[in-house]
Amino acid sequence: KGKVIRLFISLSNFIIQGYMEDIIIIGGGPVGIYASILASLHSLKGFLIESLDTLGGQLTSLYPEKKIIDLPGFTSISAKEYINALIKQRESLTNKFPLHLNEKFESFTKIDNGYSLKTNKGIYETKTILIATGMGVFTPRQTGIKNENQFDNIIYSLKSLDSYKNKTIAVLGGGDSALDWAIMLADIAKKVYIIHRRDEFRGQSSSVQVMIDKGVEVLKPYLLQEFIGDSSVKSIVLKHAVSNEIKTIDVDMVFVNYGIITSPINIDLELTNSSIKVDSTYMTSKENIFAIGNAINYPGKVKNITAGLGEAVIAITKIDQIINPNKNIPIHF
C-alpha cells in the first residue's frame, strides 16, 4: 500500500510539472479575482494562488464592513458585498478559473517557453505569471501593550456588525478606517469612544463630523497605557499626551486600527520606490511576468481598486496576445 501511495505521489508530481499553464495569477484580492474572471473570458488555462483560506485579501480579512463609495455603478457597497459580487461573477462562468487557496508562492525559475513556479504545495509550469498581491502578506499592527494577546475581545478587523449591538466599544486609531469603524458602530452600539494619540485625525474631516454627529465620544490626544481584565478587557487606562491626566473607561470591546504591517512577496524583479516596476502593458523586468494593482509603480500610478481593475484588463489582453498571437481578440465580451 505504501508503494502504491508513493507511486501515486510521484505520478502526480510528474503530471503537475509536465503540463504547462497559460497563466498563473498570484493573489486573490479584488484585482486578482477580476483578473481571473478576465482570464476565463479570454479562455486562458491556469489557476489563481491565494495564501489565505478565502478570497478578498485585506477587504475580506481586515475591512469587510468598510463602505466603498468610489466604485463605478455603486453609490455605496461594503467591502464584503463587493468581494461576494466578484466571486458570484466568477462562479457564473462555465469555464471558471480554478482556485488554489491556502497556497503560498515561494519562487520561480526560467525554463524553456515559460517559468517553473514553486509554492509550498507543488511545482507548476506556466507560460506567463500575473502578480496581484497588493501590498503583500499583511498582519494587523498591534498596540504593543503588555499581555495584549491574552484578551479575547481585542479585535483587529470589523466582521459582522450584529455581534456588537448594545456594546460599549473603544476604537483605537485616527485614520480613515478607524473613523469608518466608529461611524458604523455608532448605529448599533450602546456607546462608542474613539481614542487618538494626536490632536488632529488623519482621516477625512467630513468623516470626523459625521462621527461626532452620530454621538461618538472623541478622546484626544490620549495615549493607551494599560488593558485591565482577565481573559477579556474590562476597562482601558489612558494618559493625556499633554496634561498627563489619567482616565479609565469601561468597555465591552476594543477595536485596534493602527494600520497593517506588510511584507512584500520575495520575488526577483526590478523595483521602483519599493514597488514592482512595470511598462505600459504591466510587464515587469522579466519577460512574460506581469504585475498589477497596489504591488506596482509607474508614473501616475493611483493605488485604488478601480485603477487596479483597469490594469487587469490591459495585462490579461496582452497575455492573451502572447499565448495566442494569431487570435482575433475582442475588445469587449
Backbone torsions as a table, in degrees:
resi	resn	phi	psi	omega
1	LYS	NA	-42.0	179.4
2	GLY	-62.0	-37.9	179.2
3	LYS	-66.3	-38.1	179.0
4	VAL	-63.3	-44.6	179.6
5	ILE	-62.2	-44.9	-179.8
6	ARG	-63.8	-38.1	178.2
7	LEU	-65.3	-41.0	178.7
8	PHE	-62.7	-43.9	179.4
9	ILE	-62.6	-43.5	-179.9
10	SER	-63.3	-42.4	178.9
11	LEU	-64.8	-39.8	178.4
12	SER	-62.1	-45.0	179.1
13	ASN	-62.4	-38.1	178.8
14	PHE	-62.8	-43.7	-179.3
15	ILE	-64.6	-44.3	179.6
16	ILE	-59.2	-45.5	-175.4
17	GLN	-79.1	-20.7	-175.4
18	GLY	-88.4	-14.7	-177.8
19	TYR	-101.4	131.8	-178.4
20	MET	-104.1	122.4	176.5
21	GLU	-76.6	160.4	170.4
22	ASP	-74.1	-41.8	-173.5
23	ILE	-153.9	141.7	166.8
24	ILE	-120.7	126.3	179.0
25	ILE	-99.1	130.0	178.9
26	ILE	-107.8	113.0	178.1
27	GLY	118.8	124.8	-175.9
28	GLY	-113.7	32.4	171.2
29	GLY	-77.9	-171.6	-176.6
30	PRO	-59.2	-38.3	-179.3
31	VAL	-70.6	-40.3	177.2
32	GLY	-65.6	-41.3	178.2
33	ILE	-61.2	-46.6	-178.8
34	TYR	-63.7	-39.5	176.9
35	ALA	-60.2	-37.6	178.9
36	SER	-68.3	-35.0	175.8
37	ILE	-63.6	-45.5	178.4
38	LEU	-63.8	-38.6	177.7
39	ALA	-60.0	-39.7	176.4
40	SER	-64.1	-44.9	-179.2
41	LEU	-63.0	-30.3	177.4
42	HIS	-87.4	1.9	179.9
43	SER	60.0	34.2	176.0
44	LEU	-82.8	144.5	-179.1
45	LYS	-99.8	134.1	179.6
46	GLY	164.1	-152.1	179.3
47	PHE	-163.1	169.8	-179.9
48	LEU	-111.8	134.2	177.1
49	ILE	-105.1	130.5	176.1
50	GLU	-134.1	129.7	-175.8
51	SER	-73.7	-24.1	178.5
52	LEU	-86.3	175.2	-178.8
53	ASP	-92.4	8.1	179.5
54	THR	-149.6	159.1	177.4
55	LEU	-83.8	159.8	173.3
56	GLY	119.4	-17.6	178.2
57	GLY	59.3	-138.0	-177.9
58	GLN	-62.7	-33.2	-177.8
59	LEU	-61.4	-38.6	179.5
60	THR	-82.0	-43.0	-171.6
61	SER	-80.7	-33.2	-173.8
62	LEU	-115.4	-36.5	-171.7
63	TYR	-129.5	46.4	-174.0
64	PRO	-62.1	-28.9	-178.2
65	GLU	-94.8	-1.6	-179.8
66	LYS	-65.2	134.8	179.2
67	LYS	-84.3	132.2	176.5
68	ILE	-107.5	125.9	-174.0
69	ILE	-118.7	5.1	-176.5
70	ASP	-119.7	23.1	176.1
71	LEU	-92.6	135.0	178.9
72	PRO	-56.4	131.8	175.6
73	GLY	91.1	-6.2	-179.3
74	PHE	-125.8	125.6	172.7
75	THR	-69.3	-37.7	176.5
76	SER	-165.7	136.5	178.5
77	ILE	-149.3	138.2	178.6
78	SER	-71.4	155.0	179.6
79	ALA	-56.9	-42.1	-179.9
80	LYS	-62.7	-44.2	-180.0
81	GLU	-63.9	-38.0	-179.3
82	TYR	-67.8	-44.2	177.5
83	ILE	-61.5	-41.5	178.0
84	ASN	-62.2	-36.0	177.7
85	ALA	-65.7	-41.3	177.3
86	LEU	-64.8	-42.0	179.4
87	ILE	-64.0	-40.9	177.9
88	LYS	-62.7	-40.4	177.3
89	GLN	-62.6	-42.9	178.4
90	ARG	-62.0	-44.6	-177.6
91	GLU	-67.4	-22.6	-177.4
92	SER	-74.6	-15.2	-176.2
93	LEU	-81.7	137.6	-179.5
94	THR	-68.4	-29.3	179.4
95	ASN	-111.5	46.6	-174.3
96	LYS	-56.7	142.4	-175.5
97	PHE	-68.0	128.5	-179.5
98	PRO	-65.2	153.6	179.6
99	LEU	-117.0	142.3	170.1
100	HIS	-121.0	90.2	179.6
101	LEU	-83.2	160.7	-178.8
102	ASN	57.4	34.4	180.0
103	GLU	-129.1	127.1	-174.0
104	LYS	-107.5	129.4	173.6
105	PHE	-64.6	139.8	177.9
106	GLU	-119.9	-46.7	-177.3
107	SER	-167.2	168.9	172.7
108	PHE	-137.8	154.2	178.8
109	THR	-135.9	137.4	178.8
110	LYS	-70.9	133.2	175.1
111	ILE	-132.5	176.2	177.3
112	ASP	-59.5	128.1	175.0
113	ASN	67.4	13.2	178.8
114	GLY	168.0	-143.3	-175.4
115	TYR	-137.6	148.4	168.3
116	SER	-98.4	119.9	-174.6
117	LEU	-111.8	125.7	-176.6
118	LYS	-107.4	133.7	172.7
119	THR	-122.7	-177.6	177.1
120	ASN	-73.8	-4.1	-177.2
121	LYS	-121.9	-8.6	-177.8
122	GLY	177.6	177.7	176.6
123	ILE	-124.0	130.0	-175.6
124	TYR	-128.6	154.7	175.4
125	GLU	-113.0	136.9	-176.3
126	THR	-148.2	147.8	179.0
127	LYS	-76.4	-34.1	179.9
128	THR	-138.7	160.0	176.3
129	ILE	-130.2	137.9	174.9
130	LEU	-122.8	118.6	-178.7
131	ILE	-95.5	122.4	178.5
132	ALA	-136.6	54.1	-171.6
133	THR	-93.0	4.9	-179.7
134	GLY	59.8	-134.5	179.7
135	MET	-81.7	-0.2	178.3
136	GLY	103.3	-163.3	177.1
137	VAL	-68.3	134.0	-172.9
138	PHE	-131.3	148.9	172.2
139	THR	-137.9	144.4	178.4
140	PRO	-64.1	142.1	176.7
141	ARG	-78.5	127.5	-179.0
142	GLN	-87.8	174.0	-177.2
143	THR	-78.8	-27.5	-176.5
144	GLY	86.5	1.4	178.4
145	ILE	-73.0	142.3	-179.1
146	LYS	-55.6	138.9	176.6
147	ASN	65.3	19.9	-178.7
148	GLU	-55.1	-38.8	-173.7
149	ASN	-76.3	-6.8	-178.4
150	GLN	-82.8	-13.7	-173.7
151	PHE	-95.2	137.0	-176.3
152	ASP	-94.0	-1.5	-179.3
153	ASN	-116.5	22.5	168.8
154	ILE	-98.5	118.7	-170.7
155	ILE	-115.7	141.1	-178.9
156	TYR	-114.3	-5.9	175.6
157	SER	-145.1	139.0	-176.5
158	LEU	-86.2	110.6	-177.6
159	LYS	-95.6	-114.4	-177.7
160	SER	-81.9	122.4	-178.6
161	LEU	-63.0	-30.1	-177.1
162	ASP	-59.4	-23.8	-178.0
163	SER	-71.2	-12.6	-171.5
164	TYR	-112.3	15.9	179.4
165	LYS	-64.3	136.0	174.7
166	ASN	59.3	28.0	177.2
167	LYS	-102.8	154.9	170.5
168	THR	-96.9	120.9	-167.6
169	ILE	-126.9	136.3	172.2
170	ALA	-108.1	127.7	175.4
171	VAL	-105.7	123.8	179.6
172	LEU	-103.1	121.3	-179.9
173	GLY	142.7	166.8	-177.4
174	GLY	-139.9	9.9	179.0
175	GLY	-91.5	-175.4	-177.4
176	ASP	-59.2	-41.3	-177.9
177	SER	-66.4	-39.8	178.1
178	ALA	-63.0	-41.9	178.0
179	LEU	-63.7	-42.7	178.6
180	ASP	-60.7	-42.9	178.7
181	TRP	-59.7	-47.3	-178.2
182	ALA	-60.8	-41.3	179.8
183	ILE	-63.5	-47.0	-179.1
184	MET	-66.1	-41.5	-178.6
185	LEU	-68.6	-30.2	-178.3
186	ALA	-60.6	-25.1	-178.4
187	ASP	-76.5	-18.1	-175.0
188	ILE	-127.6	-22.9	-175.8
189	ALA	-80.6	160.4	175.4
190	LYS	-72.4	-40.5	-177.9
191	LYS	-153.2	137.1	177.7
192	VAL	-128.3	128.3	170.3
193	TYR	-107.5	145.6	166.6
194	ILE	-121.8	129.3	-172.4
195	ILE	-118.9	121.4	-177.3
196	HIS	-131.0	140.8	-174.6
197	ARG	-80.0	-12.5	-178.5
198	ARG	-111.3	167.8	178.2
199	ASP	-71.7	-33.2	-176.3
200	GLU	-115.5	140.1	174.9
201	PHE	-75.1	150.1	176.6
202	ARG	-85.9	-14.7	-179.4
203	GLY	-79.1	176.7	-177.3
204	GLN	-64.7	139.5	-178.3
205	SER	-62.9	-32.7	178.7
206	SER	-64.1	-36.4	178.5
207	SER	-69.0	-36.5	177.8
208	VAL	-60.0	-44.0	-178.1
209	GLN	-67.4	-41.4	177.4
210	VAL	-60.2	-44.0	-179.9
211	MET	-60.3	-45.7	179.2
212	ILE	-64.0	-42.4	179.4
213	ASP	-61.6	-28.7	179.7
214	LYS	-83.6	-0.5	174.4
215	GLY	92.7	11.8	177.2
216	VAL	-68.8	131.9	178.9
217	GLU	-85.8	122.8	-175.9
218	VAL	-95.4	125.4	176.1
219	LEU	-119.2	106.0	179.3
220	LYS	-155.7	149.7	-8.2
221	PRO	-86.6	115.4	179.3
222	TYR	-122.7	140.7	177.9
223	LEU	-105.0	135.1	177.4
224	LEU	-70.8	130.1	-177.9
225	GLN	-111.7	-39.4	-171.3
226	GLU	-163.1	145.6	167.4
227	PHE	-100.9	132.8	179.4
228	ILE	-114.8	128.4	179.6
229	GLY	159.3	-176.3	176.8
230	ASP	-105.8	-94.4	175.3
231	SER	-84.7	-19.8	177.5
232	SER	-125.1	147.6	175.4
233	VAL	-72.1	127.4	177.0
234	LYS	-100.8	-31.0	178.9
235	SER	-155.7	160.9	177.5
236	ILE	-126.6	145.1	-178.5
237	VAL	-105.3	129.8	-178.1
238	LEU	-122.3	153.0	174.7
239	LYS	-128.2	129.0	178.7
240	HIS	-64.6	133.0	-173.6
241	ALA	-68.2	-19.6	-178.3
242	VAL	-108.0	-53.2	-174.1
243	SER	-86.0	-13.0	-175.9
244	ASN	67.3	11.2	175.9
245	GLU	-58.3	138.6	177.7
246	ILE	-100.1	130.6	179.2
247	LYS	-130.2	135.1	177.0
248	THR	-118.8	129.8	179.2
249	ILE	-125.0	141.4	177.1
250	ASP	-84.4	139.7	-176.9
251	VAL	-142.1	156.9	170.6
252	ASP	-99.3	-31.0	-177.8
253	MET	-142.3	151.2	174.0
254	VAL	-126.3	124.0	175.6
255	PHE	-105.3	123.4	-179.5
256	VAL	-103.8	119.4	176.7
257	ASN	-128.8	74.2	178.8
258	TYR	-102.5	19.2	-179.2
259	GLY	89.1	-168.7	-177.1
260	ILE	-129.3	157.1	173.1
261	ILE	-104.6	120.9	-177.0
262	THR	-110.2	147.2	175.4
263	SER	-128.6	105.6	-179.8
264	PRO	-60.9	149.8	179.3
265	ILE	-64.9	145.4	-177.6
266	ASN	-82.9	101.3	-175.6
267	ILE	-140.8	137.9	-172.7
268	ASP	-83.0	79.4	179.5
269	LEU	-135.5	154.6	178.3
270	GLU	-68.6	135.0	-179.0
271	LEU	-111.7	157.5	169.2
272	THR	-140.6	124.2	-175.3
273	ASN	53.0	43.6	176.6
274	SER	67.6	9.2	176.4
275	SER	-120.0	163.3	-176.3
276	ILE	-71.4	130.2	179.2
277	LYS	-82.4	133.7	-178.9
278	VAL	-133.4	163.6	174.4
279	ASP	-97.9	-165.4	-174.3
280	SER	-70.6	-16.1	175.4
281	THR	-101.6	4.7	179.7
282	TYR	72.7	23.9	170.2
283	MET	-81.1	139.8	-179.1
284	THR	-85.2	-166.8	179.4
285	SER	-70.9	-11.9	176.6
286	LYS	-104.4	132.7	-178.8
287	GLU	-57.8	130.4	175.6
288	ASN	67.2	17.5	167.1
289	ILE	-111.0	121.8	-176.2
290	PHE	-113.8	159.7	176.5
291	ALA	-146.8	143.4	-178.6
292	ILE	-142.2	168.2	175.9
293	GLY	81.4	-155.5	-174.3
294	ASN	-74.1	-1.8	177.1
295	ALA	-79.1	-12.1	-169.0
296	ILE	-115.9	167.8	175.5
297	ASN	-144.7	140.0	173.8
298	TYR	-159.0	163.4	-178.9
299	PRO	-56.6	124.8	180.0
300	GLY	86.6	4.5	-179.0
301	LYS	-58.4	132.7	174.2
302	VAL	-115.7	126.6	-176.3
303	LYS	-94.5	82.5	169.5
304	ASN	-145.7	172.5	-172.6
305	ILE	-63.4	-45.8	-175.4
306	THR	-60.0	-43.0	178.1
307	ALA	-61.8	-42.3	179.3
308	GLY	-62.9	-37.3	178.5
309	LEU	-63.5	-41.0	177.2
310	GLY	-64.7	-38.2	177.1
311	GLU	-62.9	-36.0	178.6
312	ALA	-62.4	-40.8	179.3
313	VAL	-59.0	-47.8	-177.4
314	ILE	-67.0	-44.5	-177.4
315	ALA	-65.4	-46.0	-179.1
316	ILE	-65.3	-38.8	176.8
317	THR	-60.8	-43.9	178.8
318	LYS	-64.8	-41.6	179.0
319	ILE	-62.4	-41.4	177.2
320	ASP	-60.9	-39.6	177.9
321	GLN	-63.5	-36.2	178.3
322	ILE	-69.4	-44.5	-177.8
323	ILE	-70.6	-38.3	-174.8
324	ASN	-128.1	74.7	-173.2
325	PRO	-62.2	-22.4	-178.5
326	ASN	-101.2	5.9	-176.4
327	LYS	-80.1	140.6	172.6
328	ASN	-87.5	99.1	-173.1
329	ILE	-86.2	122.1	-179.9
330	PRO	-68.4	151.2	178.1
331	ILE	-87.5	-9.9	174.2
332	HIS	-151.2	166.8	-175.7
333	PHE	-122.2	NA	NA
